[in-house]
């Protein structure tokens, strides 16, 4: 009889301990899912910044606007690129670095073409040989700008390199998957 009384007295404590353990496990699961959603939000901001940068750089801009590309790159994208180092795998980070480099190269090419055009406009018609050289240099910058813009255009396509590297991070089907995609 005494054993039964002890069991009856201990039973509420055991039940309460079980309930506390269940609540603790639920809190763990909620916090784990919140962490995944927070990571998703941060990664989506990086993705959005990359798309916005490429779209902005791809827009037809006069050469005088190359500073705007440089400012957008420096002021808006570099912070996202720095965060990407910690939030994405190396392949995704390196892809973003390549895109940033292409945009930077585009701004440099636009500045160089503008400088060449200004020199060309300043030359007198009597200096035909220098004008030919500068005209060839301008054409070279034109081709480089077009090549960079073509590469950036491909970054905006549905199967682009941006979408390819971000797909594992931004696909909601993978959000609740237990595998680790940040290897």
N, C-alpha and C positions, 0 to 999 in steps of 0.2 A: 504494500500500500504506500509505503513511504517513497518508493521508487517512482510510482505513478505520480505522486504529488510533485516530486522534483521535476519530472518531465513536463507536467502541466505548467509549472512555474517557469521553466526554461523555454517553453514553446513560444510565447510572445516575443522573447528576445531573438529567437532564431528567425521568426517571421519578419521582425523588424530589420534584422541584419540582411535578410534576403531582399527585402524591399529597397533598402539603402544601396545594396550592391546593384540591383536593377537600375535604380535612378542614376547611380554613378556611371554605369555602362551607357545609358541613354545620353548623358551629358558628354561623354567621350565621343560618341557617334555624332552628335550635333556639332561639337567643336571641330571634329575632323572634316565634316562636310562644309562647315563655314570656312575653314582654311582652304579647301579646294575651290570654293567659290571666290574667295579673295584672290587666290592665285590666278584664277580664270579672269577676273576683272583686270588685274594688273597686266596680264598677258594680252588681253584684248585692247587695252590702251596702247600698248607697244605696236600691235598689229595695225590699229587705226592710224597711229602716227606714221607708220611706214607707208601705208596706202596714201595718206594725205600728202606726204612729202613727194612721193613719186608722181601723183596727179599734179601737184603744183609745179614740179620741175618739167613735166611733160607738156604743160600748157604752152601755147605759142606766146612767148614773151619777147619783147624787144631786148636787145643786148644791154640796154641801160638798166634793166631789171635784174641783172645777174646778182646784184647785191641783195635783192630780196630773197633769192634762192639761198645764198650764203647765210643770211640772217635766219631764215626758217630752219636751215640745217643746224646752225649753231645754237639758236635760242630754243627750239622746240624738240628737235630730234635727238640731239646728243644725250640729253637726260634719259630719254627712253632707251637709247642704245646702251648706256651705262647700266640701267636696270636690267636690260635683256641679258647681260653677262651673268647675272645671278638667277634669273627666272627661266631661262631657256637653255636648251642644250647647245653645244659648241657649233653644230651645223647651222642652227637657226641664227645664232649670234653672228657667225661668220657671213651668212647671207645678208644680214642687216648691215654689217660693216661694208660688204661689197656694194650694196645699194647706196649707202652713204658716200662711199668713195666715188661712185658713178655720178651722183648728184654734185659732189664737189668738183669733179672733173668737168662736168657740164658748165658750172659757174665759171671755172677758170677759162674754158674754151670760149665762152661768151664774152668774157672780159678781154681775152686776147683778140678775138675777132673785132670787137669794138675798137680796140687800140689800133689794129691794122687798118680798119676803115677810116678812122680819124687821120692816120698818117697818109693814107691814100688821098683823102680829100684835101690835105694840106699841100701835096706836091703839085707843082706846076706841070702843065701839059708838056713842057719841053723835056722833062725828065722821064722819058718813055720807058727806059729800061727799069728804073726803080719802080715805076707804076706797074709794070708787068710782074716784077717780083712780088710786090705787095698784093697784087690781084691774085696771084697764085697762092700766096700765103692765106688770103681771105677764103679762097676756095677750099684750101686744106682745112681751115677751121670750120667751114660750112659742113664738109663731109664728116669731120669728127663730131660735131654737134648732132648731125643727123644720126650717126651710128649710136651715140650715147642715148639719144631720144628713142631710137628703135629698141634698144635694150630695155629702157625704162618702160616702154609701151608693153613689152612682153611681160614685165613684172605685174602688169595690171590685168592680164588675161585670167580666165577662170582657172586654168591649170598652171598658174604662174609659180615662180620659185617662192614668192611670199606665201601664197596659199599652201604650197606643198610643205614648207617647214612649220607653218602654224597649225596645220590641220590636226595634229595630235593634241595640241593644247586647247583648241577652240571647238572641237567637236563634242557636243554635249553627251553623246553616247559614251565617250571616253571619260567624262567627268566623274562618273561613279564607278569606273573600272578600278580595280585594286592594283593594277600594274603601274610601275613607275615610269613615266615618259621623259623624265628629266635626266636620263643617264648621260 
